[in-house]
Amino acid sequence: MGGNPSSARTADVVVIGGGVIGCAIAFRLAQARLKVVVLDRGEPGGEASGAAAGMIAPQGEMVSFDTFFELCAASRDLYAGFVDEIEDLSGEAVGYRPDGILMVAADDQHSQELEEIYRCQTGRGLALERLTAESIHERVRGLSPDIRWGLFVPGDHWVDNERLTPALAKAAARVGVTFLTRTAATQLDVASSRVRGVRTRSDSAAAGPTISGDHFILAAGCWSADLARPPGIFLPIQPCRGQMLEFEADAELPLVVRAGHHYLVPRAPQRIVAGTTAEYAGFEKQVTGEGLRSILEGVSRFAPLIRGLRFRRAWAGLRPDTLDHHPILGYGELENLILATGHFRNGILLAPVTAALVSELLLTGAASRPIDAYRPGRFRSQ
């Protein structure tokens, strides 16, 4: 999906980054009849958005009820409508599954974690179903006999993220967004506390045009910090590598199964994704033997069914992590630059609510939910 640079050198809004966050923001702003240009160093969804597992699961790890949980839960609740819009406009199905997620305890640590989740969440009135080992094996075949019990979370869902972002980009294009793909943003041109334009470079290393605009959104994931640094914006974002494997199966896995930080996620037709790792190895995206070993061992402990599956492929992605593992949202030092980056493991989950809040902030000057906890300047003292 490309665009013509000569017809897109000026815009009302320039979005830097064509992942799920950037595409969702562009989509909402174009619906408000703004002229929007998206710059991406590759193709929409080609980095972290396409490399994720696609879980929309704020309850899966939550044991404290803070504003971040509320933000995640609000975004999950927007997802069904968000997907309907994307599918209607793009004509593409994105594999959204509101079927719930199964978390299992195969050892003492998993059991303690689930007990804490169950205690905290049921105390707040959240829907959780406590399952016996027998009930778990009835729902999903091929799991370990060592599983002691589990929790079924009916409110947590999943989506095929590899289909989601391209479909979202297609929907955004249908409402008027221009995409300049394989066009890297190399520098922000700043004067008098405002961004005047973005210098670009093509994937052939040739200098591209400077794209000017009235407003700018920085949603470039792990690459946001390098763009923000020259004008003096401190963004402590570092890449966290996550490796993944995909298998072919003879039958569909009926739902997501998780134990600790390992999981199996269904992908149609008859594919299963296994993950993941969390490695701070800079911008190295290589798949490693150690990474694959850790995933296979971790998943095999609760789902020995993986040993009989046919290997299909492996890959790695770079999640944009921050010092507090929370996103960076809002205006920083430059009056017409909004930051929407650092979503770490929650980019897919937080796309609908991030798009809503950022578009509100740009269009009205205020967001409908509190975002002060995610302000860019919170890291200055560090």
N, C-alpha and C positions, 0 to 999 in steps of 0.2 A: 504494500500500500504506500504509494508515494504521492508527491505533489510537485507542482511547478514553482520553483523558488522565485521566478520572475513575477509571479502573480501573488506571492505571499510574503512580500518583504515588509509589509506593514500589517498590523492587526490591532484590534481592541485589546486582545489578551494573547500573550505568547506563553505557552506551557512548555517547560523544559522537562522532558521525560515522558515516554509513551508507554509506561507500565500501566497496571490497572488503576493506580491512583491518578496519574496524569490524564489518562483517557476518560475516567469517570468525571473528573473536574471539567475537562473540555466539553464533555457531553452536556453537563448541566448548564454551563455558561453559553453554549451555542443554543440551547433551548430557550435561553433568555434573550436571544437574538443579537448576541455579540459575535463579532468576527474573531474566530479563534484559530490560532496556528499551533500545532504540536510539533516539537522537534524531538527526534529520537536518533540516538547513535546507531541503532540497528533497526529492528522491526518492532511494532507494538507487541508488548508481552514477551520480548525476546530475552529478558534477563530474569530477575527474581520472580516476576509474576507468572512466567511460564514454567518455572522450575519448582514451584511449590506443590503441596499435596492437595490443596483446595478445601481444607476443613474450615467450616464456619462454626466455630465451637468455643464460645466464650466461657461456657460452664465447665469445660473439660479439665481446666487446671485451677479454677478460681477458688481460693479459700478466704479471700478478703473482699469486702464489698466497698470499693472505693469508686472514685469518679471514672477510673479507667475501665473497670468492669461495666459501669453504666454505659460508657461510650461503646464498648464492644457489643453489649446486649442490644443497644439501640440500633446498631448497624445490622446485626443479625436479623432484627425484626423488620428492617427495610428490605431484606434481600429478595423476598418473593416478588414484590412489586418491581424492584430493580431488574430482576431477571426477565419479568414479563415485558418490560419496556425494551430491553435489549433484543429479546427474541422476536418481538413484533417488528421492530425496525430493521433488524439485520436479516431476518428470515433464517437464522441459524439457531439450533438447539444447543444449549450450553451444559447439559448434563447436571442440572440442579436437582439435588435429592434431599428432601426434607424428611428423611426416614429415621433420624435419630442416630446416636453414636453409642457404641458399647465400650465401656472401660472395664478391664478385668484385673484381678489380683492373682498373680502367679507366685508371689513370694511375700515375705513379711513386710518388706518396704512398700510394695504396691498396696498391700492390704492397709497399712497405716495411712498411706496417702488417700486412698479411697474413703476410709473412715472419716478423715478430716474433711474431705470434700462433702461427704454425705451429711455430716453434723452441721457444717456451716451453711450449706445450701438449703437443706430442709428447714433449718431454723429461720431462714428468710422466706420460706414458702415457695421455693423454686421446685419445679417438677423433676423428680428423680425416682427411678424405680430400682429397688434393691433386688438383685437376682441371685438365686442359688446357682451352684456349679451345674446342677442338672438342667436348670432352665437355660443357662448359657449354651450348653452343648446342644440343646434342642434348637436354638436359634441359629447357631453357626457350627457347622461340621468341621472337624479337623483341628480343633483347638486342643491345647495341652490338658492331659488328665490332672496336672498339678494345679489347675485353676481352682481357687477356693470359693470365690464369689465375684460379683461384679455390680456395676451400676449401668443402667440404661438411661441415657439423657435424651428424651424425646425432642427437646427444643434445639439441640445442636444438629447442624446439617452439613452438607458438603456439596461441592460443585467441581466440574471438570475445568480447572483453571486454564489448561492449555487451549480450551475452546472458548472460554469466557472472554479473555482480553481481545483476541482478534474479532470476536463478534461485537464486543463493546466498541472497538475502533470503527468497525463497519457501521454500527448504529450512529456513532458520533459523526462520521462522514456524511451520513444520510441527513443529518440536521445541520450540516454546513461546516463542520470542522475540516480544516486543511492539514494534512499530515505531510511533513517533510522527513522522510525516513532515510536511514543511513546518512544522517546529517547531525554531526556532533556539535553541541554548544561548547565553544572553547573559552569564551570570555564574556563577562557582562561589561558593557560600556556604561559607566556611571558618571553623572555630573549633577552637582547640587542636590545630593541625597536622593536622586532618582535614577532608575535604570532607563537608559535611552534606547538600548538595543542589545542584541545578543550576536556576537560573532560566531560564525559556524565554519565547519570543515567537513568535506565529504569523506566517505569511507576510502576514497582513493588518495587521501591526504592533501587534496587540493583545497585551497582556501575557498570558502563559500561566501554567500552574501551575509551582510549584517541584517538581522530581522528586528525591526523597530516596532514598538507598541506602546499603548497607554498603561497597561498592567502586565505583570509578569508573575508566573507561578513556577517555583523551583520544586520539581517533583522527580529528581533524577536519582533517587535511591542512593546507593553507595558512592555515586559520583557527584553528589550534591556538595560535599564539603570542599572539593577542589575549586568549584565554580564560585562558592561563597567566600573563600579565603581572601582573594585579592582586594575586594571592596571592604574587608575588615569584619566579615561575619564569621563568628566561631561556631562551627557545627561539629561536635565530636561524634562523627559517624564513622563506623568501621565495618568492613564486610565480615559477615559470619557465614562461612561456607556450610551448606547443607547438601549432603549426597543422598541420592535416591536410586532405587532399582524398580524395574517394572517386569512383571511376569505375565505369561499367558496361562489361563486356567481352563479346565474342562467345564466348569460351572461358575456362575456368578457368585461373588462374595456378596451376601445380602446387605451388609452394612459395614461401616467403619468399625474396626476393632483396635483398641489402644491398650497398652500396658506401659506405664511410665512415659518416657519420651519416644518409644518405638510404636509403630502403628502399621496397619494394613488399610488401604483405601481402595474401594472398588472403582474401576474405570470400564465403561462399556467399550466394545463388546468383550466380555470375559477376560478382562485384564485386571491386574492387581498391582498397586503401587506400594512399595515398602520403604519406610524411612525411619529415622534420618540421623544425621550427625550435626554437631554444632562446633565448628572449628574456626579459630581465628588465625587464618593463614594468608592474610593480605588479599590481594586480588587474584589469587591462584584458584582457578575453577576446575582443576584436574580431578578426575575420579581416582581414588587411591585404593590400593589393596586393603589397607587398614580400615578405611572408611567402609568398604563393602563388607569386610569381616565383621565389624561391630554391628552393622545393621542386621546381617544374617543371624548372628548369634543372639542379638537382642530380640528379634522377632521370633526366632525358633523357640525361645523359652516359653512363649505363650501360644504360638501358632505353628506347630511342627508341619502343618500342611504345606508350608512354603518350600519344604525340601523336595516335594514332588512336582513343583510348578516348573514350567519351561521359561528359562531366562529370555527376556526380550531386549532390554537395554539398561544402561545406567547413565546418570548425569549428575551435575552439581550446579547449584545456584548460589548467589551471594546475597544474603539478607542484609539490609541496612540497619545496623544496630546502633543504639545510642547509649550513653553512660547509664541511664536509668531504664533502658529497654522500652521507653515510651516514644511515641512519634513527636515530631516537631511541627507545630501548626501555628500559623499566624504571621503577622507582620514582624519584621525585624528592624534593622537600622535604616533600611531604605524604604521610603514611603509608598512606593508602588510595587514592591516585591513581597509576595506572600510565599511562605515556605510550607510545603506539604510533603514531608519526607521522614525517613527514619522509622518506618513502620515495623521493622524487624520481622517477626514471624506472623504479623497480623495484617499484612497488606491486602490480601484477598478479603478477609473478614471486614476490614475497616473502609473499604472502598466506597460503599454507598453513603455512609455518614460523613466521611471526609469530604466527598464531593458536595454534599448538601451544605456543610459548614463553611467550606472555602468559598463556594459560590455566594452564600449569604453574606459573608464577610466582604467580598469584593463588591457586591451589588448594593448592599445596604449599610455597610460599615460596622455591622455587628453580627455575631453568630447566635443562633437560637439555643445553643447549649454552651455551658462554660468551657472555655479552652485555655484558660490562663495557666493551667498545670502543664500545658504543652508548648508554652511560649518559647520562641527561639532564644531569648536572652537568659533563660534559666541556668545556663551553663557558664555564664561569664566568669563567675568566681572560681571556676575549676579550670 
